[in-house]
Amino acid sequence: MDIKELYEALGALEKEKGISKDFMLVQIEKAIGIACKNSYGGNDDMVVNFTDDSVEVRLNKTVVEEVVDPNREIALSDARVIDANTQLGERVGVSLDPMEFGRIAVQTARSIIRQGIRDGERGRMYQDFLVHNHELVTASIERIDPKSGNLALKFGKADIVLPKSEQIGNENVREGDNIKIYIVDVKDSERGPRVIISRKHADFVKSLFVNEVPEIQDGIIEIKSVSREAGSRTKLAVFSKDANVDSVGSCIGPRGGRVNAIVDELGGEKIDIIEYSDDPVKFVSAALAPADVVEVNIIDELEKTCKVTVPDSQLSLAIGNKGQNVRLAARLTGWKIDIRPESGFFGEDTDESTDNDSENEEIV
């Protein structure tokens, strides 16, 4: 076996696929062991030694006076050719030439090495994504499926798919474009790593603000909660740990530069940035922006229910299109909100309330 060619091949594999040479040497040793077992009657008591110049394979056999099983035993006279001090009952390593293994054994060894390469690729991919779990990353678009609309992406050396269901509306993207994605979760399985990526997830917007606003990166401003209906509207509650730093203003940025950059990334999605408060009256009131609020009455603190009064002219704005504004406000605050007009014309039997019971709830 030409060890230099082997090392060159493993070096190329490591460079191309990111599979370490040491990992593959272990797989090769495993393959030789299986081939040895298949060729020598189940005897897999062997030692493989890789050096810079050669690879040596030795099969251990028991020294006996009369050989009954040549696959596991060696005559004393033959053993003493290998080691002159060998005694009966001892184990002696007999040099083997892997090229002399049977055809089936060689095929089995090749299969194990191929499986080792696949395992190595999956392991590398899993570790690559695990490092970036719950983070925003950039991938390139390799292909757009014309039927499903799914995007085939390249991230590092890995191929991943962004389903149409996790994209923001009808995004205008082309093959070759770079696109930001959020890694929602990474799971290991028998079929390899399962990577869940999204542009619709609420934490996608949260991560965009983390990247765009230095005060968030520095820990001065904290994102308390996010609620989102992707492609339409997001509400973001922020809090400043420094009384001299305006949390909302910092997120908007000079002349709106920071928030506008994020809106552009989201394809024009509206963003309401709200100052967080421990006082539920203030928080709920702010969360219903852009509508004005006359009064917030806490009905049940334990159940987190409240009744909000708004000017008659602001009722539709407070509720929003198909209830979107009050629905996002409820998810953002964690409170069930019952909205009533200031005139009371609505009537006590009319229920325009909403709650935060949603699978998309993002309470941080």
C-alpha positions in Angstrom: 0.0 0.0 0.0 1.5 3.4 -1.1 1.1 5.4 2.1 2.1 8.6 0.5 -0.6 8.4 -2.1 -3.1 7.5 0.7 -2.1 10.6 2.7 -2.3 12.8 -0.4 -5.8 11.5 -1.1 -6.9 12.1 2.5 -5.4 15.6 2.4 -7.4 16.4 -0.7 -10.6 14.9 1.0 -9.9 17.1 4.0 -9.6 20.2 1.9 -12.6 19.5 -0.3 -15.1 18.2 2.2 -13.6 19.3 5.5 -13.3 15.7 6.8 -10.2 15.4 9.0 -7.4 13.0 8.0 -7.3 11.5 11.5 -11.0 10.7 11.2 -10.6 8.9 7.9 -7.6 6.9 9.2 -9.8 5.6 11.9 -12.4 4.6 9.2 -9.7 2.9 7.2 -8.5 1.0 10.2 -12.1 0.0 10.9 -12.5 -1.2 7.3 -9.3 -3.2 7.4 -10.5 -4.8 10.6 -13.8 -5.9 8.9 -11.9 -7.1 5.9 -9.6 -9.1 8.1 -12.5 -10.6 10.0 -14.1 -11.7 6.8 -10.9 -13.1 5.3 -9.6 -14.9 8.4 -12.6 -16.8 9.8 -13.9 -14.1 12.1 -10.5 -13.2 13.6 -10.4 -9.5 14.0 -7.7 -9.3 16.7 -5.4 -7.1 14.7 -3.3 -4.0 14.9 -3.0 -1.3 12.3 0.0 1.0 12.5 0.2 4.1 10.2 3.6 5.8 9.9 4.9 8.4 7.5 6.4 5.8 5.3 4.1 2.7 5.5 1.1 1.1 6.9 1.6 -2.2 8.8 -1.2 -4.7 9.5 -0.7 -7.5 12.0 -3.1 -10.3 12.8 -2.7 -11.7 16.3 -2.6 -15.6 16.5 -2.1 -18.0 19.4 1.2 -20.0 19.4 0.4 -23.8 19.4 2.3 -27.0 18.8 -0.2 -28.2 16.2 -2.3 -25.9 14.2 -6.0 -26.7 14.0 -7.4 -23.3 13.0 -4.9 -21.5 10.8 -6.9 -18.3 11.0 -6.3 -18.0 14.8 -3.3 -20.2 15.4 0.3 -20.3 14.4 2.9 -23.1 14.9 5.6 -22.5 17.4 8.3 -22.9 14.7 6.7 -20.3 12.5 6.1 -18.0 15.5 9.8 -18.1 16.4 10.7 -16.8 12.9 8.8 -13.7 13.9 10.1 -13.6 17.5 12.8 -16.0 18.6 11.7 -15.8 22.3 8.1 -16.8 21.7 6.6 -19.5 23.9 3.5 -21.7 23.6 0.3 -20.0 24.4 1.5 -16.5 23.7 0.0 -14.2 21.0 2.1 -13.3 18.0 1.3 -10.6 15.4 1.5 -12.0 11.9 2.1 -9.4 9.1 -0.7 -9.2 6.5 -0.9 -7.6 3.1 -4.3 -6.0 2.7 -4.1 -6.5 -1.0 -4.4 -10.2 -0.4 -7.8 -9.9 1.2 -10.6 -11.6 -0.6 -12.8 -9.8 -3.1 -15.8 -9.6 -0.9 -13.7 -8.4 2.0 -12.3 -5.6 -0.1 -15.7 -4.6 -1.3 -16.9 -4.5 2.3 -13.9 -2.4 3.3 -14.7 0.1 0.5 -18.3 0.3 1.6 -17.2 1.1 5.2 -14.8 3.8 3.9 -17.5 5.4 1.8 -19.9 5.3 4.8 -17.1 6.9 6.8 -16.9 9.7 4.3 -20.6 10.2 4.5 -20.5 10.2 8.4 -17.6 12.6 8.3 -19.5 15.0 6.1 -22.6 14.8 8.3 -20.5 15.3 11.4 -18.8 18.4 9.9 -22.0 19.8 8.7 -23.7 19.3 12.1 -20.8 21.1 13.9 -20.8 23.9 11.4 -24.4 24.6 11.9 -24.4 24.0 15.7 -21.9 26.8 16.0 -24.4 29.2 14.4 -27.5 27.8 16.0 -30.0 30.7 16.8 -27.9 33.1 14.8 -28.3 35.1 11.6 -26.1 34.0 8.8 -25.6 34.7 5.1 -26.0 32.0 2.4 -25.9 32.2 -1.4 -28.8 31.1 -3.6 -27.8 28.2 -5.8 -31.1 27.4 -7.4 -34.8 28.5 -7.2 -37.2 25.7 -7.7 -39.7 26.9 -10.3 -42.6 24.7 -9.0 -42.3 24.8 -5.2 -40.5 28.2 -4.9 -38.0 26.6 -2.5 -34.5 28.1 -2.4 -31.5 25.8 -2.6 -28.8 27.6 -0.6 -25.1 27.1 -0.1 -23.7 27.9 3.3 -20.0 27.2 3.6 -19.6 23.7 2.2 -23.2 22.7 3.1 -26.3 22.6 0.9 -29.5 23.6 2.7 -33.1 24.4 1.5 -35.2 27.4 2.5 -38.8 26.3 2.0 -41.3 28.7 0.4 -43.2 28.6 3.6 -40.3 30.2 5.5 -39.8 33.0 3.0 -41.2 36.5 3.3 -44.1 36.8 0.8 -43.0 37.0 -2.8 -39.4 37.9 -2.3 -37.6 39.2 -5.4 -34.5 37.0 -5.4 -32.3 35.6 -8.1 -29.8 32.7 -8.4 -26.4 33.9 -7.2 -27.8 36.4 -4.7 -26.7 36.4 -1.1 -29.6 36.1 1.4 -29.8 36.4 5.2 -31.4 33.5 7.0 -32.0 32.6 10.7 -31.0 29.2 12.0 -33.9 28.2 14.1 -32.6 24.9 15.3 -30.1 22.2 14.5 -30.9 18.5 15.3 -28.8 15.4 14.8 -30.4 12.3 13.5 -29.6 8.9 11.9 -30.1 10.5 8.5 -27.8 13.4 9.3 -28.2 16.9 10.7 -31.6 18.5 10.3 -31.3 22.3 10.0 -34.4 24.5 10.3 -33.9 27.9 8.7 -36.3 30.8 8.3 -36.8 34.4 7.3 -40.3 34.4 8.8 -39.4 33.6 12.4 -39.7 36.5 14.8 -36.1 36.0 15.9 -35.0 36.8 12.3 -36.1 40.4 12.9 -34.6 40.4 16.4 -31.2 39.3 15.0 -31.4 42.0 12.3 -31.7 44.6 15.1 -28.9 43.0 17.1 -26.6 43.4 14.0 -27.8 46.9 13.1 -27.9 48.6 16.5 -24.5 48.9 18.4 -26.3 49.7 21.7 -28.0 46.2 21.6 -24.7 44.5 20.9 -23.1 46.3 23.8 -26.0 45.3 26.1 -27.2 48.8 26.8 -30.5 48.2 25.1 -32.4 44.9 25.5 -35.0 43.5 23.2 -37.7 42.3 25.6 -40.2 40.8 23.2 -41.0 40.5 19.5 -44.3 39.7 17.8 -44.5 39.3 14.0 -46.7 38.5 11.1 -44.0 38.1 8.4 -44.3 40.3 5.3 -46.9 42.5 7.0 -46.0 43.9 10.5 -43.6 43.4 13.4 -43.8 44.9 16.9 -40.6 45.1 18.9 -40.4 46.0 22.6 -37.1 47.5 23.7 -35.7 48.7 27.0 -32.7 50.8 27.9 -30.5 50.0 30.9 -29.1 53.5 30.7 -31.4 56.4 31.4 -29.4 58.6 29.1 -29.9 56.3 26.1 -33.2 56.4 24.2 -34.1 52.8 23.4 -36.6 53.5 20.7 -34.5 56.3 19.1 -31.4 54.1 19.0 -33.2 51.4 17.2 -34.6 53.9 14.7 -31.2 55.4 14.2 -30.2 58.8 12.8 -32.7 59.9 10.1 -34.3 56.4 10.4 -31.2 54.8 8.9 -31.1 51.7 11.1 -34.7 50.7 11.0 -35.0 51.6 7.3 -32.1 49.2 6.5 -34.1 46.4 8.3 -37.3 47.4 6.6 -35.5 47.1 3.2 -34.2 43.6 4.2 -37.8 42.6 5.0 -39.2 43.9 1.8 -41.1 46.8 3.2 -42.6 45.1 6.3 -43.9 47.7 8.8 -42.1 47.8 12.2 -43.5 49.3 15.4 -40.7 49.9 17.9 -42.1 50.2 21.4 -40.6 51.1 24.8 -41.0 48.3 27.2 -42.4 49.0 30.7 -42.9 46.8 33.7 -46.2 48.7 34.2 -48.7 46.7 32.1 -50.9 49.8 31.7 -48.0 51.7 30.0 -46.8 48.6 28.1 -50.2 47.7 26.7 -51.0 51.3 25.8 -47.7 51.6 23.9 -48.1 48.2 22.2 -51.3 49.3 20.5 -49.4 52.0 18.5 -50.0 53.7 16.2 -53.4 54.0 17.8 -53.9 56.4 20.7 -55.2 54.9 24.0 -57.5 56.7 26.4 -57.4 54.2 29.3 -56.2 50.7 30.2 -58.1 48.9 33.0 -56.6 45.8 34.4 -59.4 43.2 34.8 -57.4 40.2 36.2 -53.7 40.3 36.8 -53.4 36.6 37.3 -55.1 35.8 34.0 -53.5 38.9 32.4 -56.7 40.3 31.0 -57.4 44.0 30.5 -59.9 46.4 28.9 -58.6 49.2 26.7 -60.6 52.3 25.8 -59.7 54.2 22.6 -61.2 57.2 20.9 -64.0 56.3 18.6 -62.0 57.6 15.6 -59.1 55.3 16.6 -61.0 52.1 17.0 -60.3 50.6 13.6 -56.6 51.7 13.9 -56.3 50.0 17.3 -57.9 46.8 16.1 -56.1 46.9 12.8 -56.8 45.1 9.5 -58.5 41.8 10.4 -57.5 42.4 14.0 -53.8 42.4 13.3 -52.7 45.3 15.4 -54.4 44.2 18.6 -53.4 40.6 17.9 -49.7 41.6 17.7 -50.0 43.8 20.7 -51.4 40.9 22.7 -48.5 38.6 21.7 -46.0 41.3 22.4 -47.3 42.0 25.9 -48.6 38.6 26.9 -51.9 40.3 27.9 -55.4 39.5 26.6 -56.8 42.8 25.3 -60.4 43.8 25.1 -60.8 47.0 23.1 -63.8 49.3 23.5 -64.6 52.7 22.0 -64.7 55.8 24.2 -68.3 56.4 23.5 -69.3 52.9 24.7 -71.4 52.7 21.6 -70.0 49.2 20.9 -72.2 47.8 23.7 -71.2 45.4 26.4 -72.2 42.3 24.5 -69.8 42.9 21.6 -66.4 41.3 22.0 -63.5 42.8 20.2 -60.9 41.2 22.4 -57.9 39.2 21.5 -55.3 37.1 23.3 -51.8 35.8 23.0 -52.7 32.2 22.3 -50.7 31.7 19.1 -47.9 29.3 18.0 -46.0 32.4 16.8 -45.9 34.0 20.2 -42.6 35.5 21.0 -42.3 36.5 24.6 -38.6 37.0 25.4 
